[in-house]
Amino acid sequence: MDANIKSQKFIIEWHSIVRDLFRNAVIIFMAFLIGVMGVYIFDTVGATAEYTSNASLVVRSKSGATSTYTGLAMSSEMAEIYTNIFKANIVKERAAEHLGFDRFDGAVSAKVITNTNIIQLSVTAGKPKLAYDLITSILDIYLDVSENIFENAVVDVLIVPEVPHGKSNTLSTTNKGIISIAFALLAIACVVLLSILRDTVKNEHAFNTKVDSTLFGSIPHEPAYTTIPAIFKRQKKSLLIYSSAFVGLKFVESYGKLAAKIEYLHRQNGDKVFAITSVAENEGKSTTASNIAIALAAKDKKVVLLDLDMKKPSLAKLFGFEDVDNGEFFDMISGKFDMISGRIDTKQYHFRRYKKSQLYVAVNMKPHRDFQKFIENGRMKKIIESFKEQFDFIIIDTAPLAADSTVTDTVKMADKTILVARTDVVPVAAINDAIIGIRSVGGKMAGCILNEVWPDFNIMGQMGLDEGGYYSKKRYGLSYHKYGKYNKYGHYYGQYGKYSPYNAYSRYGKYSNYNYGNYGNYGNYGNHGKYTATFGTDEEEVENESNG
């Protein structure tokens, strides 16, 4: 791993924690139920049953006292002494003898109510009747023991003992609730701890800290459902940019940035073929490849999007292609359509053209297991070389690296490879291993795209989301923060300044995609200008059209 990669540390990402809590809500509820059942079992059969019989006694002076206060004070002192008498072994022995028992099979408790002369006497035993008999026996014999100690004291029974009707060592309803909630809180703590300890890429900061590659761009989280009823009906909206008014502006803008970076690589290095891959399934690889291709076509670039995921092709479903009139892309790969002078005979194979744009899609409708041999015999490479002469950009949607070994052969045919990593899904070690694997076979990494990036939990974080997050106060200090001298809008080093990475072709430069100048996407010849493209204006979204 690169020496610049910092030592791993735990990163708290609140969206990740909240998602984990929702995903494990059933487990948390089950932990609560386990607590309820555990308390019930312990209360019913776990603990030895105990029964307590109680009596209340009052201690007073036999002769009376000169004042109420003095009499109460004296009675309270005598009551304290009587509590020790009731708990004395001699009293227990006499009580057992009185009942004809060999021993006193119970526990005696006696205490004085604070600032009174009232004694609370209780006897606990294993059976209700036994507890009652023992406390009654104590009340019968205690005078024989105490009469020689206090000649001037009288003990009266205020509340006579009764046979207990239930166990005395049962948990109260409040305690049962506390224990059950404690089980749920323990489960929540475990979920939160595992979420924090899980070594995945949770945000841009974690990527820059742990991943040995460049952050090529970030895709913000885009809700898959537009309404609450759609959630229950499982009706997901299309995540293709320019296809729906419900697709968020930040989401669309992020792909415009990615397309601008790919154009920059083309101008700098002549790169035309870009392989889009991922480590595992469901990381947004196919959606990312499709939207990059659409964004490039929106810039009036002639783009072909190839479905080389031969394990589980998905572009046909993503674009809504129900059938392929003239065969699949694999038919071209397998040699069904002859190559003329090293070029594909496009009159025989009809690409699927997207909304009368410059985007042409080659799809497969089913898996093809024998794709490997067409890589080994050079057929696939010849097709790509032929496409280089006909298209400005070739975007390849590959299979996940963990699912298909042919991906490493495919990336060797690409000028650059882009790895899509969805936040908080794949372990960091797997991402770094994939990057090492691509480089080891001769593939060239353009960087990684971090998908499903959630905004920070702060007000300022809701105002925008840049793909790198590099120019923050935390990373570069106060002088380079939002409105610093060399910040985003600075004169020399800002993203849109004089010497920005894209210079004259930068995002807001002379030839920018989103320029308001002469040639921008929103300019005279832009997407919404005088000669605008026809994206999203046709009723028929997809039509078959020859590339010839």
C-alpha positions in Angstrom: 0.0 0.0 0.0 1.1 3.5 -0.7 3.2 5.2 2.0 0.8 8.1 2.0 -2.1 5.9 3.3 -2.5 6.7 6.9 -2.8 4.0 9.6 -6.3 2.8 9.9 -8.5 4.4 12.5 -12.2 4.2 13.4 -14.4 6.7 11.6 -17.9 7.5 13.0 -20.3 8.0 10.2 -23.8 8.7 11.5 -25.7 7.7 8.3 -24.0 4.3 8.5 -25.0 3.9 12.1 -28.6 4.9 11.5 -28.8 2.6 8.5 -27.4 -0.3 10.6 -29.9 0.4 13.4 -32.8 0.3 10.9 -31.5 -2.8 9.2 -31.2 -4.5 12.6 -34.4 -3.3 14.0 -35.8 -6.8 14.1 -32.7 -8.0 16.1 -33.1 -5.2 18.5 -36.7 -6.0 19.0 -35.9 -9.7 19.5 -33.3 -8.7 22.1 -36.1 -6.8 23.9 -38.3 -9.9 23.7 -35.5 -12.1 25.0 -35.2 -9.7 28.0 -38.9 -10.0 28.6 -38.9 -13.8 28.4 -35.7 -14.1 30.5 -37.2 -12.0 33.2 -40.4 -14.1 33.1 -38.5 -17.4 33.2 -36.3 -16.2 36.1 -39.3 -14.9 38.0 -41.3 -18.0 37.4 -38.9 -21.0 37.8 -35.4 -19.6 38.1 -35.3 -18.2 41.6 -36.3 -20.1 44.7 -39.7 -19.0 45.9 -39.8 -17.0 49.0 -42.9 -15.8 51.0 -42.9 -13.0 53.5 -45.4 -12.3 56.3 -45.4 -8.8 57.8 -46.5 -7.1 61.0 -46.3 -3.6 62.3 -45.6 -2.9 66.0 -45.5 0.3 68.1 -43.3 0.8 71.1 -44.4 3.2 73.9 -43.4 4.0 77.4 -45.5 2.2 80.0 -45.5 5.1 82.5 -45.8 7.9 80.0 -43.6 11.0 79.6 -43.7 14.6 80.6 -43.8 15.8 77.0 -44.8 14.4 73.7 -41.4 15.1 72.2 -39.5 13.4 75.1 -41.9 10.4 75.0 -41.4 9.9 71.2 -37.6 10.2 71.5 -37.6 7.6 74.3 -39.9 5.3 72.4 -37.8 5.6 69.2 -34.7 4.6 71.1 -36.5 1.6 72.7 -37.8 0.6 69.2 -34.2 0.5 67.9 -33.3 -1.9 70.7 -36.3 -4.0 70.1 -35.3 -4.6 66.4 -32.1 -6.2 67.6 -34.1 -8.4 70.0 -36.4 -9.6 67.3 -33.4 -10.6 65.2 -31.5 -12.3 68.1 -30.8 -16.0 67.9 -32.4 -16.6 71.3 -35.7 -15.3 69.9 -35.5 -17.6 66.9 -34.7 -20.6 69.0 -37.6 -19.9 71.4 -39.9 -19.4 68.5 -38.9 -22.7 66.9 -39.4 -24.5 70.2 -42.8 -22.9 70.6 -43.8 -24.4 67.3 -42.1 -27.7 68.0 -39.5 -27.3 65.3 -35.9 -28.3 65.5 -34.7 -25.0 64.0 -36.0 -21.7 62.8 -36.3 -22.2 59.1 -36.7 -18.5 58.0 -35.2 -15.1 58.0 -36.2 -12.3 60.3 -36.1 -8.6 59.4 -37.0 -5.7 61.7 -36.5 -2.0 61.2 -37.8 1.2 62.6 -39.6 3.7 60.4 -37.5 6.9 60.5 -38.5 9.4 63.2 -41.2 7.2 64.6 -41.5 4.4 67.2 -43.1 2.0 64.8 -41.3 -1.3 64.0 -41.8 -3.2 60.7 -41.3 -6.9 61.4 -41.2 -9.5 58.7 -40.3 -13.2 58.4 -39.4 -14.8 55.1 -39.7 -18.5 54.6 -40.0 -21.1 51.7 -43.7 -21.6 52.3 -46.6 -19.1 52.9 -47.9 -21.0 56.0 -44.5 -21.4 57.5 -43.7 -17.7 57.2 -47.0 -16.9 59.0 -46.4 -19.5 61.8 -42.9 -18.2 62.4 -43.8 -14.5 62.7 -46.8 -15.4 64.9 -44.5 -17.5 67.2 -42.1 -14.6 67.5 -44.9 -12.3 68.6 -46.0 -14.9 71.1 -42.6 -15.4 72.8 -40.8 -12.1 72.5 -42.2 -10.7 75.8 -40.5 -13.6 77.7 -37.2 -12.5 76.3 -37.6 -8.7 76.6 -39.4 -8.3 79.9 -36.2 -8.4 81.9 -34.6 -5.7 79.6 -37.3 -3.1 79.5 -39.6 -2.9 82.4 -41.1 0.5 81.3 -41.8 -0.4 77.7 -44.9 -1.8 76.0 -45.1 -3.2 72.5 -48.5 -3.2 70.8 -49.4 -4.8 67.5 -50.7 -2.3 65.0 -51.1 -4.6 62.0 -51.4 -8.3 62.6 -49.6 -10.7 60.3 -51.4 -12.6 57.5 -50.6 -15.6 55.4 -48.8 -14.3 52.2 -50.7 -14.8 49.0 -47.8 -14.5 46.6 -44.0 -14.6 46.3 -42.1 -11.8 47.9 -38.9 -12.2 45.8 -40.7 -11.4 42.5 -39.5 -8.5 40.3 -41.6 -5.4 40.2 -43.1 -4.4 36.9 -40.8 -1.4 36.8 -37.7 -3.6 37.2 -39.0 -6.0 34.6 -39.3 -3.1 32.1 -35.9 -1.8 33.0 -34.2 -5.2 32.4 -36.1 -5.7 29.1 -35.1 -2.3 27.9 -31.5 -2.9 29.0 -31.4 -6.0 26.7 -32.6 -3.8 23.8 -30.0 -1.1 24.6 -27.3 -3.7 24.8 -28.3 -4.9 21.3 -28.3 -1.3 20.1 -24.8 -0.8 21.6 -23.5 -3.9 19.8 -24.9 -2.7 16.5 -23.4 0.7 16.9 -20.0 -0.7 17.9 -20.0 -3.2 15.0 -20.9 -0.4 12.7 -18.0 1.8 13.9 -15.6 -1.1 13.8 -16.6 -2.3 10.4 -13.6 -1.5 8.1 -15.4 -0.2 5.1 -15.3 3.1 3.2 -18.1 5.1 4.8 -17.3 8.6 3.4 -14.8 10.6 1.4 -12.5 11.1 4.4 -12.4 7.3 5.0 -11.5 6.8 1.4 -8.6 9.3 1.5 -7.4 7.7 4.7 -7.7 4.0 3.8 -7.7 3.4 0.0 -4.6 3.3 -2.1 -6.0 5.1 -5.1 -7.2 8.5 -6.3 -10.8 9.6 -5.6 -11.9 10.1 -9.2 -15.3 11.4 -8.1 -18.3 11.0 -5.8 -21.9 10.2 -6.5 -24.3 11.6 -3.8 -27.1 9.4 -2.5 -30.2 9.5 -4.7 -33.5 8.2 -3.2 -34.7 5.2 -5.2 -38.4 6.0 -4.4 -40.3 9.2 -5.1 -43.3 8.6 -2.8 -44.2 6.6 0.2 -46.7 4.4 -1.7 -43.9 3.6 -4.2 -41.9 2.2 -1.3 -44.6 -0.3 -0.5 -45.1 -1.1 -4.1 -41.4 -1.4 -4.7 -41.6 0.9 -7.6 -38.1 2.4 -8.0 -37.5 5.4 -10.2 -35.1 5.4 -13.0 -31.6 6.6 -12.0 -30.5 7.5 -15.5 -29.7 11.2 -15.7 -31.9 13.3 -18.0 -34.5 10.6 -17.9 -36.8 11.9 -15.2 -37.6 15.2 -13.5 -37.4 13.4 -10.2 -33.6 12.8 -10.5 -31.8 15.2 -8.2 -29.7 18.0 -9.5 -26.6 17.1 -7.4 -26.9 13.5 -8.7 -26.9 14.8 -12.4 -24.2 17.3 -11.7 -21.9 14.7 -10.3 -21.9 12.8 -13.6 -21.2 16.0 -15.4 -18.1 16.4 -13.4 -17.0 12.8 -14.1 -17.6 13.3 -17.8 -15.5 16.5 -17.7 -12.6 14.5 -16.0 -12.8 11.8 -18.6 -12.6 14.4 -21.3 -9.6 15.9 -19.6 -7.9 12.5 -19.6 -8.7 12.2 -23.3 -7.1 15.5 -24.1 -4.1 14.9 -21.9 -3.4 11.2 -22.8 -5.6 10.3 -25.7 -7.6 7.9 -23.5 -10.8 6.7 -25.2 -11.6 3.3 -23.6 -12.8 3.3 -20.0 -13.6 0.1 -18.1 -16.1 0.6 -15.2 -15.9 -2.2 -12.7 -16.5 -2.9 -9.0 -15.4 -5.4 -6.4 -18.9 -6.9 -5.7 -22.4 -6.7 -7.0 -24.9 -4.0 -6.2 -22.4 -1.2 -5.9 -23.9 0.8 -8.8 -21.4 -0.1 -11.4 -23.8 -0.4 -14.3 -25.7 2.7 -13.4 -22.5 4.6 -13.1 -21.2 3.4 -16.5 -24.6 4.3 -18.1 -24.8 7.8 -16.7 -21.2 8.5 -17.6 -21.9 7.5 -21.2 -25.1 9.6 -21.2 -23.2 12.6 -19.8 -20.5 12.3 -22.5 -23.1 12.0 -25.2 -24.8 15.2 -23.8 -21.5 16.9 -24.7 -22.1 15.9 -28.3 -19.5 13.1 -28.0 -20.1 9.9 -30.0 -20.1 7.2 -27.3 -20.6 3.5 -27.3 -21.6 1.6 -24.1 -20.6 -2.0 -24.1 -22.2 -4.6 -21.8 -19.3 -7.0 -21.0 -20.8 -8.3 -17.8 -21.3 -11.8 -19.2 -22.2 -13.3 -15.8 -25.2 -11.1 -15.2 -25.8 -8.5 -18.0 -28.0 -5.6 -16.8 -27.8 -2.8 -19.3 -30.8 -4.0 -21.2 -33.0 -3.9 -18.1 -31.5 -0.6 -17.0 -32.4 1.1 -20.3 -35.7 -0.8 -20.7 -34.7 -2.8 -23.8 -37.2 -5.6 -24.0 -35.8 -7.4 -27.0 -32.9 -7.3 -29.4 -34.1 -7.5 -33.0 -30.8 -8.3 -34.6 -28.9 -10.3 -32.0 -26.9 -9.6 -28.9 -23.5 -7.9 -28.6 -22.2 -11.4 -27.9 -23.2 -12.4 -31.4 -20.7 -9.8 -32.7 -18.0 -11.0 -30.3 -18.5 -14.7 -31.2 -18.1 -13.9 -34.9 -21.7 -13.9 -36.2 -21.0 -10.5 -37.9 -17.9 -10.6 -40.0 -15.2 -8.0 -39.7 -14.4 -6.2 -43.0 -10.9 -4.8 -43.2 -10.5 -5.0 -39.5 -13.8 -3.1 -38.9 -17.1 -4.3 -37.7 -19.8 -4.4 -40.4 -22.2 -2.0 -38.6 -24.8 -2.6 -41.3 -25.3 -6.1 -39.9 -25.4 -5.1 -36.2 -27.8 -2.4 -35.1 -26.8 -0.6 -31.9 -29.5 0.6 -29.6 -29.5 4.4 -29.8 -30.5 6.3 -26.8 -33.1 9.1 -27.3 -31.6 10.2 -30.7 -28.4 11.1 -28.9 -24.9 10.2 -29.7 -25.0 7.3 -27.3 -25.1 3.8 -28.8 -25.6 0.8 -26.5 -24.5 -2.8 -27.2 -26.4 -5.1 -24.8 -26.8 -8.8 -23.9 -30.0 -10.3 -22.8 -28.6 -13.5 -21.1 -25.3 -14.7 -19.6 -22.6 -16.2 -21.8 -20.1 -18.5 -20.2 -17.6 -18.9 -23.1 -16.6 -15.2 -23.3 -13.1 -16.0 -22.1 -12.0 -17.7 -25.3 -12.8 -14.6 -27.4 -10.6 -12.6 -25.2 -7.8 -15.1 -25.5 -8.0 -15.4 -29.4 -7.9 -11.6 -29.7 -11.4 -11.1 -31.1 -12.5 -8.8 -28.4 -9.5 -6.6 -28.7 -10.0 -6.2 -32.5 -13.6 -5.2 -31.8 -12.5 -2.5 -29.4 -9.8 -1.3 -31.8 -12.4 -1.0 -34.5 -14.7 1.0 -32.2 -11.8 3.4 -31.4 -11.9 4.6 -35.0 -15.7 5.1 -35.0 -16.4 6.5 -31.5 -15.1 9.3 -29.4 -15.4 7.3 -26.2 -15.9 3.6 -25.4 -17.4 2.9 -22.0 -17.3 -0.8 -20.9 -19.5 -2.1 -18.2 -17.7 -5.2 -16.8 -18.6 -7.8 -14.4 -17.6 -7.4 -10.7 -14.1 -8.4 -10.0 -15.2 -10.9 -7.4 -17.6 -12.6 -9.7 -15.7 -13.0 -13.0 -12.0 -13.7 -13.7 -12.3 -12.3 -17.2 -12.5 -8.7 -15.8 -8.7 -8.6 -15.3 -8.3 -9.5 -19.0 -10.9 -6.8 -20.0 -9.2 -4.0 -18.1 -6.0 -4.7 -20.0 -7.8 -3.7 -23.2 -9.0 -0.4 -21.6 -7.0 2.8 -21.6 -8.1 3.5 -18.0 -10.1 1.6 -15.4 -12.5 3.2 -12.9 -13.4 1.2 -9.8 -16.9 2.0 -8.3 -17.1 1.5 -4.6 -20.4 1.9 -2.8 -20.1 3.4 0.7 -20.1 1.0 3.6 -20.4 -2.2 1.6 -17.1 -3.8 0.6 -14.2 -4.1 3.2 -11.3 -1.7 2.6 -9.0 -4.7 2.2 -11.0 -6.1 -0.7 -11.0 -2.7 -2.4 -7.2 -2.3 -2.1 -6.7 -5.9 -3.2 -8.8 -5.2 -6.3 -6.7 -2.1 -7.1 -3.5 -4.1 -6.7 -5.0 -6.9 -8.9 -5.8 -4.4 -11.7 -2.4 -2.9 -11.6 -0.6 -6.2 -11.4 -2.1 -7.3 -14.8 -1.1 -4.1 -16.5 -4.3 -2.2 -16.0 -4.1 1.6 -15.5 -6.3 3.0 -12.8 -7.9 6.4 -13.4 -9.2 6.2 -9.8 -12.2 5.2 -7.8 -15.8 6.6 -7.8 -17.4 6.6 -4.4 -21.1 5.9 -4.8 -24.0 6.6 -2.4 -22.2 9.3 -0.5 -24.5 10.8 2.2 -24.3 14.5 3.2 -22.9 15.4 6.6 -25.2 16.0 9.5 -24.7 19.8 9.5 -26.4 22.8 7.9 -23.4 23.7 5.8 -23.1 20.1 4.6 -26.6 20.4 3.0 -25.4 23.3 0.8 -23.3 21.2 -1.5 -21.3 18.0 -1.9 -18.0 18.0 -3.9 -16.5 14.7 -5.0 -13.2 15.2 -3.3 -13.9 17.1 -0.2 -10.3 18.2 -0.3 -10.7 21.9 0.3 -12.3 21.8 3.7 -11.1 23.7 6.7 -10.1 20.5 8.5 -7.9 19.3 5.7 -6.1 22.5 4.6 -6.6 24.9 7.5 -8.4 28.2 7.8 -6.5 30.2 5.2 -7.6 27.8 2.4 -11.2 27.4 3.6 -14.3 28.4 1.7 -13.4 32.0 0.9 -9.7 31.9 1.5 -7.1 33.5 -0.8 -6.5 30.3 -2.8 -9.9 28.7 -2.3 -12.4 27.3 -4.7 -12.9 30.7 -6.3 -9.4 32.0 -5.8 -7.4 33.8 -8.5 -4.6 31.3 -9.0 -5.2 28.0 -7.4 -9.0 27.8 -7.1 -10.9 25.1 -8.9 -12.2 27.6 -11.4 -9.2 29.9 -11.3 -6.7 30.8 -13.9 -4.5 27.8 -13.4 -7.2 25.2 -12.6 -6.8 21.6 -13.5 -8.8 22.1 -16.7 -7.6 25.6 -17.5 -9.4 26.9 -20.6 -11.5 23.8 -20.7 -12.6 23.9 -17.1 -16.1 23.5 -15.9 -16.8 27.2 -16.3 -14.2 27.9 -18.9 -14.5 28.8 -22.5 -15.5 25.3 -23.8 -17.1 24.1 -20.6 -20.0 21.7 -20.5 -22.0 24.0 -18.2 -20.6 27.2 -19.5 -22.7 30.3 -20.1 -20.3 31.3 -22.9 -20.1 30.6 -26.5 -19.8 26.8 -26.6 -21.1 25.6 -23.2 -23.8 23.1 -22.6 -26.1 26.0 -21.8 -24.5 28.4 -24.3 -25.2 29.1 -27.9 -24.7 25.6 -29.0 -25.3 23.8 -25.7 -27.9 21.4 -24.5 -30.3 24.2 -23.9 -28.9 26.6 -26.5 -29.6 27.4 -30.1 -28.7 23.9 -31.4 -29.6 21.9 -28.3 -29.5 18.1 -28.2 -32.7 16.1 -28.1 -32.3 14.4 -24.7 -35.5 13.8 -22.9 -37.7 15.4 -25.5 -38.9 12.3 -27.4 -41.9 10.3 -26.3 -40.1 7.2 -27.5 -37.0 6.9 -25.3 -35.2 4.2 -27.2 -35.2 3.5 -30.9 -33.3 1.1 -33.1 -31.0 2.9 -35.4 -28.0 1.8 -37.5 -24.6 3.2 -36.7 -23.7 3.1 -40.3 
